[in-house]
Amino acid sequence: MFPLNEVVNLSIFSIIPPEILFTIFLVVLAITTVLKAFALWYAARNHQVLWFVAILVLNTLGILEIIYLATFRKDKQLRGATASTVASPASKE
């Protein structure tokens, strides 16, 4: 039979206090939730259904969300161009 007690004692989780592990867990949870919310918002707004479903279903600790937000977000390229090319109504007078 496999000795379960030896495996638990060799675990890195037995070295770190539970309070620190819980704090790390909460920080990672907060960061991934915020990243997921932003990525889902932009994917839905840009009608990118495949990205929306992938981000919603896959839990990658924020890796997929960061990749999407950094490279595949459609309005990322449009933001700088629209702000500089759109003239305000007051400047036309």
Protein Blocks (a to p, Z undefined) as FASTA:
>chain_A
ZZfklmmmmpmklmpcfklmmmmmmmmmmmmmmmmmmmmmmmmmnopaklmmmmmmpcge
hmmmmmmmmmmpmklmmmmmmmmmpccfklmZZ
